[in-house]
Amino acid sequence: MTAPAAAIDLLCREIANPGTQWSLGTFGAIAEFARGRDEPVWLSQLPQSVSAVTARGGIALKHDVRCRPFASESITKTGWGQRVALCLPAGECAMNRRPVLTELGIDHDALRPEHRGSTLFDLGLGALQADFCVRIEDRGTIAQLRRHAGRSLFEAGNPAMALILEANPHRVFIGQLGRIEVYQPIPPASGKSPEGPHTHILPKLLKSGRTHPATEPIPDGWIPCAHLYPPHPARDELGESRPFDAARHDSFQLLIGTFGHPESLATKRRVVEAVEAGEPPSPMTPSRHSRASIRIALRQMKAAGHASPVLPDWLASFDQACQEDHEDEASLHHDG
């Protein structure tokens, strides 16, 4: 199977899986899409795109021959995260990078027909690989926002953000590969994000200008424009612990074998073979991402109930709490 065909097969398979979750955005601003297993959904798998739309939100992604999926795992405080980044070449991922509130006009590409007469406003966050918009239907709110177009949302005295929060509009995050729309209400500043589709915007992280967390080993020259998160073997869809699911684990290891970094996979295999052979831990000085791979392999063996008598020694040697390896896991990228 060619690389583009493998990418298309991946999207078609995962869009139909209610346990797979999705995100689109950048470091500091992200939209997430998820659906319940029994939630009504409108699915589309066309030659040019895939989509899933529920009453709470929707996602649509294009089949793009430039897109390279990249599967990876990362250390979290209590376990590990897993994801597949949908990447584009750095020179081909850019969106409009508007720095101020901008009216874009009618949203003809809205995922639901009844929304294709509403007006989009770009919030003007200026990020590289995504435009962050709200979709307004009320004419009065549209007229008020027009008065503040051309100004930064964060400008002192600008009432635009308060107007947006009061209107509670749909959020529409758009990239070169597609879009995620969120129909659920914006939670209050003191509130918890709702289950299912929702968005996060953290201006302090946006100011860093980073395109993804440092813990995510994206190849040089590529930018993650969207992510998918297949069901985690040790966490449920809400991130709570669950009994280890070997089938889920094996499924993602196949994805790493197809779309992951060969060095990471080889490192994990060496560690598993050494532990299974009863070898004591030996000194290693790998790169940051290889070190994470060692710890992930050990945590996965522990979660799977591996009975090797040397596993505790390996965990004691290599899996010490290390802030640098999960410093930005809370960067808004969901990790199941």
N, C-alpha and C positions, 0 to 999 in steps of 0.2 A: 504494500500500500504506500502510495506517495505521501510526502509530508502534508500537502494541502488536503488530501483525502482523509488522512488520519485525523487532522484537525476538525474537519467537517463531521466525521464519524463521532468524535468526542462530543461536539456540541449537540448533535442530534440525540445521542444516547443520554447525556446528562440533563438536557432540558426536559426530558420525559420522566426524570427521576425526582419524585417529590422531596426526597431527602437531600438533594443537592442544593446548596445555597450559592448566591452570586453577589458580586459587588462591582461597582464602576466608580472611578474617581481618582483621587490622588492622595498623597500623604497630607492629612489634615482635613480632607473633605471627601466624603464617600456616601454613595447610596447602596443599600443592601436590599436584595430581593430574596424572599423565602416564601414557601407555601406549605400549608398543612397537608398531610397525607390524604385526608378526605375532603379537602377544600375544593369546591368547583373551580375549574381552570379551563381557559381556552388556549389550547396548544396549537402551534403551527410549525411545521418542518418543511420548508420550501427549498428549492435548489439554491436560492440566494440568501436565505436567512432562517433563523429559528426564533420563536417567541413563546412566552407564557404570560398570560394575563389573568388576574383574579380581581375580586372586588376590592382588594387592598392595595394592588399595585401591579406592575408588569415589567417585563424585560424583553428586549429584542436585540439580537446580535446578528451581524452580517457574516457571511462566509467570505473571508478576505484572503486571497492567496498570499498576501504579505504577512499574515498572522502566524506567529510561532507560539504554540503552547509550551509552557515551561513548568513542570511539576517540581515541587520542593516541599520540604518539611522544616520546621523551626522549633526551637526550644520555647516553651512557655513556663510560667512559674511552677505549674504542677504537672505538666505532661509535655505534649508536643502538638504543634499545629500542622495542618497539611492544606495545600492549595495548588491550583493550577493557574498560573498567570497567563493571560492572553496578551502577547507582546507584539509590538510593531517596531520596526527600525526607528532609531532615535530621530532620524531626519524626516520621518513620515507620520509621526504620531500627533503632531501639534494641532490643537484646536485654535480658537480665536483669541484667547488670552486677553479678553476685554478687561480693563482695570476699573470700569465704572458701571453703574446700573444702566442697562441698555435695552430698549424695547426692540424685540426681534420680529414682531408681527404675529400673524395667525400661525398656530401650530398644526400645519397640514399633516405632519408625520405622527400625530398622537396615536397611541396604540389602540384606543377605543374611538369609534366614529363620533360619538356624542361629544368628544372633547376637541374635535378638529375645527371648531369655530372660536376657541379661546385664544388668548394672547399670551405669548411667551415674553418674559423679561429675563435677560442674563443678569445675574447678581453682581458680575464684575469682579470675580475673585482672582482672575489673572493666572490661573494654573495652566501648566503646559498641556496635559493630555485630556482635559475635560472642560466643558462649559457647564456651569451650575445655574440652572434656571428655575423659575417658578412660573406656573401657568394660571392666569387669572381669567375668570369668566365675568365677574361683576364689573359693569361699565364704570361705576363710580370709583372703584378701587383702581381701575386702569387709568382713569383720568388723574387721580391723585398721584400715582406713581410716575406718570409722564412728567409731572412738574419737577420731579427730582432726578430724572434721567440725566446722565452725564456727571453725576456726583458719586463719590465712593460711599458705599453703605456705612463705612466706618468713619466718615467725616463727622467732626463734632457738630452737633445740632441737626444732623440729617434725620428726619422722621421716617424715612423710607422703610427701615427695618421694622419699626413698630407697626407701620401700615401692613407690611407683609405678614407679621405674626398675627395681627388681628384678623386678616383675611383668611389665614390658614389654607393657603392654596396648595395645589399639587406641586410637588417638587419633581423636576425633570432634569436628570443629569445625562449629558450627551457626550459621546466620544466618537472617534473615528470608526470604532467597531459596532456602535449601536447606542442604546439608551436604557436607562432604568427610570420608571415613573413610580412615584409614591403617592397614594391617595389618602393614606391614613393621616389623622390630625398631627400637627406639630406638637410634641409634648412641651409642657411648661419648662422653664429653666431648671426648676427643682425636680422635675419629673423624670421617670425612667423611660427609655426608648421602648416603644411597643414591640410586641412579637410580630414577626413578619416584616414586610417592607418598611424601611425607615431610612433616615439620612442623619449624618453627623457633619457639622462644620465647626472646626476648631481653628480660629484665626492664628493663634500662636504657632501651631504646627505648620499651617500654610506658609507662614513667613519664612520658614526654613528653605523653601524652594525645592525640597526633595520630592522625588516622584514615587518613592516607595520606602518602606522601612529598611534600615541597614541590615536587619536580620534576614532579609529575603535575598537569596543569591541570584539576582537577575544577571544574565550574561552581559558583558560590555557591549554597548552599541544598541541595546534593546530597552524599550520602555513598557512597563505593564499598563495596559489600557483597560483591562477588566480582569476579574478573577472568578473562578468557580471553586467550590468547596464540596467535594463528594462527602458522603456520610462518614463520620469519624468512627474508628473502631472502639474508642473508649469514652466517647461523649455523645449525648443525644443532641437533637436539633436545637435545644435551648442551652447547650453547653454544660449540662449536668452529667456527672459520672454515670456510666452504664457498664454492665458486664462486657468484657472484651469480646469483640466480634471478629473472629479470624477471617471470615469471608470479606468483610469490609477492609481489613488490613491487607489481605492478599490483593484485593482489587486495586488499592492505591499503590501498592508496590509495583504492580504491572504498569501503572501510569508513570511511575518514576522511571521504570525500565525503558519506556517508550519516549517520554518527554523530559526526563530529569537529567541532572548532571552526572556523567559517568564516574567522576571522582567520588561524589557523595555515595553513589550506589556501591562502588567498590569498597569504600571505607566501611560501610555498614556490613557488607558481606564478610570482610576480614574479621570484624569484631565478633559477629555471630559465630563464625567458624571457630575462633579462638575460645570463646566461652563454651561452646558445645564440646570442644576437645578437652576442656578442663584446664586450659593453660592459665597461669597466673597473669594478672595485668602487667604489661611491660611499658616502660617510659615511651611517650610519643610527644612529638612537637609539631602537630599538624597546623594547618591554617585555621582561621576562625571558623569557617563553614565546615571544614572537616572535623574540627573538634565538636561542633554541634552534632554532626552526623554520628559520632561515637556515642554521645550522650543519648541521642534519640534511639539508636539501636538498643542500648542498654535499657532505657525506659520501656521500650516496646516489648522486650523480652520479659521484663518484670511484669508488665500489664497482662501479658499472655500467660503468666503463671509458669514461666520456664523454671525447671527444677535444678539447674546446674549449681553445684556447691560453690563454684567460684564467682557466680554472678554478684553476690554481695560485695566481694572484694573489688570487682571491676567498678561497681557503682560508687564505692567509697573512694576509689582512685580518680575517677573521671567525672562523676556527676555531683560535684560540689556546687552550691549556689553561686552563680556568677552573673552579676547584674548586667554586664555588657552583652550577654547572649539573649536577654529578653528586654532590653532597655526600652524598645518601642513596640512591643507586642500589643500594647494598648493603643496603637496608632490608628485604630479604626478598621484595620483589616481583620475581618472575621476569621476565626480559626476553629470553628466547630466545637 
